[in-house]
Amino acid sequence: MNKLLFWGLVILISLSACDNASLTPAPTVDPPLESLSYDGPNENAPEFDPGTYEGAVRFPSNIISAFEGQRLEKVQYYMAAKPSSVTIKVYLKSDDNIPDSLVYSAAVTSEVTANSWNEHTLSNPLTLDRNDLWVSVKFSHVDTLRSLGCDEGPAASNGDWVLLGGGWTTLRNAGPNINWNIRAIIGPS
Protein backbone atom coordinates (compact mmCIF):
# COMPACT_ATOMS: atom_id res chain seq x y z
CA MET A 1 0.00 0.00 0.00
CA ASN A 2 2.89 2.39 0.75
CA LYS A 3 4.28 1.83 -2.78
CA LEU A 4 0.90 2.74 -4.26
CA LEU A 5 0.77 5.95 -2.20
CA PHE A 6 4.39 6.79 -3.14
CA TRP A 7 3.76 6.37 -6.90
CA GLY A 8 0.53 8.32 -6.62
CA LEU A 9 2.43 11.24 -5.09
CA VAL A 10 5.17 11.01 -7.74
CA ILE A 11 2.54 11.19 -10.50
CA LEU A 12 0.76 14.11 -8.82
CA ILE A 13 4.03 16.05 -8.43
CA SER A 14 5.00 15.31 -12.03
CA LEU A 15 1.67 16.56 -13.33
CA SER A 16 1.90 19.68 -11.20
CA ALA A 17 5.42 20.41 -12.46
CA CYS A 18 4.21 20.18 -16.07
CA ASP A 19 1.34 22.56 -15.34
CA ASN A 20 3.65 25.14 -13.76
CA ALA A 21 5.37 25.78 -17.09
CA SER A 22 2.11 27.12 -18.54
CA LEU A 23 1.67 29.41 -15.50
CA THR A 24 4.95 31.24 -16.11
CA PRO A 25 3.91 34.75 -17.09
CA ALA A 26 5.14 35.92 -20.47
CA PRO A 27 7.29 39.03 -20.42
CA THR A 28 5.65 42.30 -21.33
CA VAL A 29 7.06 45.22 -23.25
CA ASP A 30 6.26 48.83 -22.58
CA PRO A 31 5.55 51.28 -25.40
CA PRO A 32 7.13 52.36 -27.62
CA LEU A 33 8.52 48.80 -27.89
CA GLU A 34 6.47 46.17 -29.72
CA SER A 35 6.65 42.38 -29.54
CA LEU A 36 6.47 40.28 -32.70
CA SER A 37 5.67 36.61 -32.17
CA TYR A 38 3.56 33.65 -33.19
CA ASP A 39 3.46 31.93 -29.80
CA GLY A 40 1.03 31.70 -26.95
CA PRO A 41 1.95 31.07 -23.30
CA ASN A 42 4.74 28.60 -22.65
CA GLU A 43 3.35 25.10 -22.38
CA ASN A 44 6.29 22.74 -22.71
CA ALA A 45 9.51 22.09 -24.65
CA PRO A 46 10.06 19.39 -27.29
CA GLU A 47 12.53 16.69 -26.33
CA PHE A 48 15.69 16.55 -28.41
CA ASP A 49 18.43 13.91 -28.45
CA PRO A 50 22.03 14.97 -27.80
CA GLY A 51 23.23 17.31 -30.53
CA THR A 52 23.00 20.88 -31.80
CA TYR A 53 19.74 22.40 -33.00
CA GLU A 54 18.38 25.77 -33.99
CA GLY A 55 14.76 26.82 -33.45
CA ALA A 56 13.60 29.91 -35.33
CA VAL A 57 10.67 32.13 -36.12
CA ARG A 58 10.44 33.87 -39.47
CA PHE A 59 8.74 37.21 -40.06
CA PRO A 60 8.26 37.58 -43.83
CA SER A 61 8.82 40.89 -45.60
CA ASN A 62 5.07 41.59 -45.76
CA ILE A 63 5.06 41.75 -41.92
CA ILE A 64 8.47 43.44 -41.50
CA SER A 65 7.74 46.19 -44.04
CA ALA A 66 5.37 47.78 -41.47
CA PHE A 67 8.43 48.20 -39.20
CA GLU A 68 10.85 49.48 -41.84
CA GLY A 69 13.35 51.89 -40.28
CA GLN A 70 12.65 50.65 -36.74
CA ARG A 71 15.12 48.48 -34.85
CA LEU A 72 15.23 44.94 -33.52
CA GLU A 73 16.43 45.64 -29.99
CA LYS A 74 15.83 42.47 -27.98
CA VAL A 75 15.01 38.79 -28.26
CA GLN A 76 12.85 37.05 -25.66
CA TYR A 77 12.73 33.26 -25.42
CA TYR A 78 11.63 30.62 -22.94
CA MET A 79 14.20 28.09 -21.78
CA ALA A 80 13.08 25.00 -19.86
CA ALA A 81 16.16 22.89 -19.03
CA LYS A 82 19.42 24.75 -19.60
CA PRO A 83 21.40 23.33 -22.54
CA SER A 84 25.19 23.17 -22.58
CA SER A 85 25.33 26.11 -25.01
CA VAL A 86 22.90 28.77 -26.28
CA THR A 87 23.38 31.32 -29.06
CA ILE A 88 20.96 33.99 -30.26
CA LYS A 89 21.10 34.45 -34.04
CA VAL A 90 19.39 36.86 -36.42
CA TYR A 91 19.21 36.40 -40.17
CA LEU A 92 17.86 38.62 -42.94
CA LYS A 93 16.34 37.53 -46.24
CA SER A 94 15.38 34.05 -47.22
CA ASP A 95 15.58 31.98 -50.32
CA ASP A 96 13.26 28.97 -50.59
CA ASN A 97 12.51 29.08 -46.84
CA ILE A 98 16.18 29.14 -45.88
CA PRO A 99 17.65 32.12 -44.00
CA ASP A 100 20.21 33.87 -46.15
CA SER A 101 22.35 36.41 -44.30
CA LEU A 102 23.50 35.99 -40.70
CA VAL A 103 23.62 39.56 -39.34
CA TYR A 104 23.85 38.96 -35.59
CA SER A 105 25.12 36.20 -33.32
CA ALA A 106 25.72 36.22 -29.56
CA ALA A 107 26.67 33.39 -27.20
CA VAL A 108 24.32 33.77 -24.22
CA THR A 109 24.79 30.52 -22.29
CA SER A 110 25.94 32.32 -19.13
CA GLU A 111 22.84 34.57 -19.23
CA VAL A 112 20.28 31.73 -19.47
CA THR A 113 17.97 30.98 -16.56
CA ALA A 114 16.23 27.59 -16.72
CA ASN A 115 12.43 27.31 -16.48
CA SER A 116 12.07 30.97 -17.25
CA TRP A 117 11.62 33.59 -19.91
CA ASN A 118 14.97 35.06 -20.89
CA GLU A 119 15.73 38.33 -22.64
CA HIS A 120 18.79 39.24 -24.67
CA THR A 121 19.48 42.84 -25.66
CA LEU A 122 21.31 43.08 -28.97
CA SER A 123 24.71 44.73 -28.59
CA ASN A 124 24.04 46.47 -31.92
CA PRO A 125 20.31 46.92 -32.57
CA LEU A 126 19.42 45.98 -36.13
CA THR A 127 17.60 48.48 -38.35
CA LEU A 128 14.82 46.70 -40.20
CA ASP A 129 14.24 46.97 -43.92
CA ARG A 130 11.85 45.06 -46.17
CA ASN A 131 13.74 41.77 -45.90
CA ASP A 132 12.48 38.71 -44.09
CA LEU A 133 13.63 38.58 -40.46
CA TRP A 134 14.58 35.24 -38.87
CA VAL A 135 15.17 35.17 -35.10
CA SER A 136 16.66 31.95 -33.76
CA VAL A 137 17.95 30.24 -30.66
CA LYS A 138 20.73 27.72 -31.31
CA PHE A 139 21.20 25.18 -28.52
CA SER A 140 23.36 22.13 -27.84
CA HIS A 141 22.71 19.16 -25.55
CA VAL A 142 24.99 16.45 -24.29
CA ASP A 143 21.96 14.48 -23.01
CA THR A 144 18.36 14.08 -24.18
CA LEU A 145 16.71 17.28 -22.99
CA ARG A 146 13.67 19.55 -23.20
CA SER A 147 15.13 23.04 -23.52
CA LEU A 148 13.67 25.62 -25.95
CA GLY A 149 10.09 26.36 -24.91
CA CYS A 150 6.95 26.20 -27.02
CA ASP A 151 3.24 26.87 -26.78
CA GLU A 152 0.54 24.22 -27.11
CA GLY A 153 -0.05 24.95 -30.81
CA PRO A 154 -1.33 24.65 -33.39
CA ALA A 155 1.66 25.90 -35.33
CA ALA A 156 1.47 29.19 -37.18
CA SER A 157 2.91 29.33 -40.66
CA ASN A 158 6.34 30.66 -39.59
CA GLY A 159 6.46 29.98 -35.85
CA ASP A 160 8.12 26.56 -35.84
CA TRP A 161 11.27 26.48 -37.97
CA VAL A 162 14.03 24.11 -36.92
CA LEU A 163 17.46 23.26 -38.30
CA LEU A 164 17.72 19.46 -38.32
CA GLY A 165 20.41 17.38 -39.99
CA GLY A 166 21.81 20.39 -41.85
CA GLY A 167 18.49 21.53 -43.35
CA TRP A 168 15.68 23.88 -42.33
CA THR A 169 12.17 22.47 -41.94
CA THR A 170 9.10 23.23 -39.91
CA LEU A 171 8.77 21.34 -36.66
CA ARG A 172 5.35 20.16 -37.88
CA ASN A 173 7.18 18.14 -40.55
CA ALA A 174 9.36 16.56 -37.85
CA GLY A 175 6.65 15.91 -35.24
CA PRO A 176 5.15 18.44 -32.81
CA ASN A 177 2.57 20.99 -33.96
CA ILE A 178 3.64 23.97 -31.82
CA ASN A 179 5.17 27.47 -31.99
CA TRP A 180 8.51 28.36 -30.44
CA ASN A 181 8.50 30.78 -27.52
CA ILE A 182 10.74 33.23 -29.38
CA ARG A 183 9.82 36.91 -29.65
CA ALA A 184 11.37 39.83 -31.53
CA ILE A 185 11.20 43.12 -29.62
CA ILE A 186 11.07 46.12 -31.95
CA GLY A 187 11.76 49.72 -30.96
CA PRO A 188 11.66 53.07 -32.77
CA SER A 189 14.64 54.20 -34.79
NORJOVEN-V131717 format. One record per backbone hydrogen bond with DSSP energy under -0.5 kcal/mol. CO is the residue of the C=O (numbers start at 1). NH is the residue of the N-H. E is the energy in kcal/mol with one decimal. If there is no record, write none. Layout:
CO_NH_E ; CO_NH_E
//
This chain:
1_5_-2.1 ; 2_6_-2.7 ; 3_7_-2.7 ; 4_8_-2.0 ; 5_9_-2.1 ; 6_10_-2.3 ; 7_11_-2.4 ; 8_12_-2.1 ; 9_13_-2.8 ; 10_14_-2.4 ; 11_15_-2.5 ; 12_16_-2.2 ; 13_17_-2.5 ; 14_18_-1.8 ; 15_19_-1.9 ; 16_20_-1.8 ; 17_21_-0.8 ; 18_21_-0.6 ; 18_22_-0.6 ; 19_22_-0.7 ; 19_23_-0.6 ; 20_23_-1.0 ; 20_24_-0.6 ; 21_24_-1.1 ; 30_33_-2.0 ; 34_36_-0.5 ; 34_186_-3.3 ; 35_37_-0.5 ; 36_184_-2.5 ; 44_150_-2.5 ; 46_147_-0.7 ; 48_145_-2.4 ; 51_141_-2.7 ; 53_139_-2.8 ; 54_163_-2.4 ; 55_137_-2.7 ; 56_161_-1.8 ; 57_135_-2.4 ; 58_60_-0.7 ; 59_133_-2.4 ; 60_63_-1.8 ; 60_64_-2.3 ; 61_65_-2.6 ; 63_66_-1.1 ; 64_67_-2.4 ; 65_68_-1.1 ; 67_70_-2.6 ; 70_128_-3.4 ; 71_73_-0.7 ; 71_187_-3.0 ; 72_126_-1.9 ; 73_122_-2.6 ; 74_185_-2.6 ; 75_120_-3.0 ; 76_183_-3.0 ; 77_118_-3.3 ; 78_80_-0.5 ; 78_149_-2.9 ; 79_115_-0.9 ; 79_116_-1.8 ; 80_115_-2.1 ; 81_83_-0.5 ; 85_140_-1.8 ; 86_108_-2.6 ; 86_109_-0.8 ; 87_138_-3.2 ; 88_106_-2.2 ; 89_136_-3.0 ; 90_103_-2.7 ; 90_104_-1.4 ; 91_134_-2.6 ; 92_100_-0.8 ; 92_101_-2.5 ; 93_100_-1.4 ; 98_95_-2.2 ; 100_102_-0.6 ; 101_92_-2.4 ; 101_103_-0.6 ; 104_90_-2.3 ; 106_88_-2.6 ; 108_111_-1.8 ; 108_112_-0.8 ; 109_112_-1.1 ; 113_116_-0.6 ; 116_79_-2.5 ; 118_77_-2.3 ; 120_75_-2.4 ; 120_122_-0.5 ; 125_127_-0.6 ; 126_72_-3.0 ; 128_69_-3.0 ; 132_93_-1.8 ; 133_59_-3.4 ; 134_91_-2.5 ; 135_57_-2.3 ; 136_89_-2.2 ; 137_55_-2.4 ; 138_87_-2.5 ; 139_53_-3.0 ; 140_84_-2.0 ; 140_85_-1.1 ; 141_51_-1.4 ; 145_48_-2.7 ; 145_147_-0.6 ; 146_81_-2.3 ; 147_80_-3.8 ; 148_46_-0.6 ; 149_181_-2.4 ; 150_43_-3.3 ; 150_44_-1.7 ; 156_159_-1.1 ; 158_58_-2.4 ; 159_180_-3.0 ; 160_171_-3.4 ; 161_56_-2.7 ; 162_164_-0.8 ; 162_169_-2.2 ; 163_54_-0.7 ; 164_167_-2.1 ; 167_164_-2.5 ; 169_162_-2.8 ; 170_173_-1.0 ; 170_174_-0.7 ; 171_174_-0.9 ; 171_175_-1.6 ; 176_178_-0.8 ; 179_151_-2.2 ; 180_182_-1.6 ; 181_78_-1.6 ; 183_76_-2.2 ; 183_185_-0.5 ; 184_36_-3.2 ; 184_186_-0.6 ; 185_73_-2.8 ; 185_74_-1.5 ; 186_34_-2.6 ; 187_71_-2.9
//
